[in-house]
């Protein structure tokens, strides 16, 4: 299992690089969610994007886009959950 902080471009790139070292990828599950009703002010990713947007939308898309064509992905699932 490879874990990544989907709010961080550097973490996404590291995960994609780790994925590329394997012969194949059986599944890619993008399961990220950040939502805090108690949060009083905006939080931001290391790149300056609003944290909710970076983690829940940009990160999963970026990771999927950075997975190299080989190994072949046999299944891709994007899970979204609300807290």
C-alpha positions in Angstrom: 0.0 0.0 0.0 1.3 3.5 -0.9 -0.1 6.4 1.1 0.0 10.0 0.0 -1.0 13.4 1.4 -3.3 14.4 -1.4 -3.2 18.1 -0.4 0.6 18.2 -1.2 2.0 18.1 -4.8 5.3 16.8 -3.5 3.6 13.9 -1.7 1.6 13.1 -4.9 4.8 13.1 -7.0 6.5 10.9 -4.5 3.6 8.4 -4.5 3.5 8.4 -8.3 7.3 7.7 -8.4 6.8 4.9 -5.9 4.0 3.4 -8.0 6.3 3.5 -11.1 8.8 1.2 -9.4 6.3 -1.7 -9.3 5.7 -4.1 -12.2 2.0 -3.6 -12.1 -0.8 -1.8 -10.2 -3.9 -3.8 -9.3 -6.0 -1.0 -7.9 -5.8 2.7 -7.4 -8.2 3.9 -4.7 -8.3 7.7 -4.3 -9.9 8.0 -0.9 -9.4 11.5 0.4 -11.7 13.7 2.5 -11.2 16.7 4.6 -14.2 18.6 6.0 -14.3 20.3 9.3 -17.4 22.3 10.3 -15.7 23.6 13.4 -12.9 25.2 11.4 -13.2 29.0 11.8 -10.8 30.1 9.1 -9.6 28.8 5.8 -6.7 26.3 5.7 -4.4 26.0 2.8 -2.2 23.3 1.1 1.6 23.8 0.9 1.0 25.1 -2.6 -1.5 27.7 -1.4 -4.8 26.0 -2.6 -7.7 25.9 -0.2 -7.3 22.6 1.7 -10.7 21.2 1.0 -10.3 21.8 -2.7 -6.7 20.5 -2.8 -7.4 17.3 -0.9 -10.9 16.4 -2.2 -10.6 17.5 -5.8 -7.1 18.5 -7.1 -5.1 15.7 -5.3 -7.0 12.7 -6.5 -7.0 14.0 -10.1 -3.3 14.9 -9.9 -2.3 11.4 -8.6 -4.3 9.6 -11.2 -2.8 11.9 -13.9 0.7 11.2 -12.6 0.5 7.4 -12.6 2.6 6.3 -15.5 1.1 4.4 -18.4 3.0 1.3 -17.2 2.2 -0.4 -14.9 -1.3 -0.8 -16.3 -4.1 0.1 -13.9 -6.7 -2.6 -13.9 -9.1 -0.8 -11.6 -9.6 2.8 -10.6 -12.0 3.9 -7.8 -12.6 7.4 -6.6 -14.3 7.4 -3.2 -15.7 10.5 -1.8 -17.1 10.6 1.8 -18.5 13.3 3.9 -17.7 13.6 7.6 
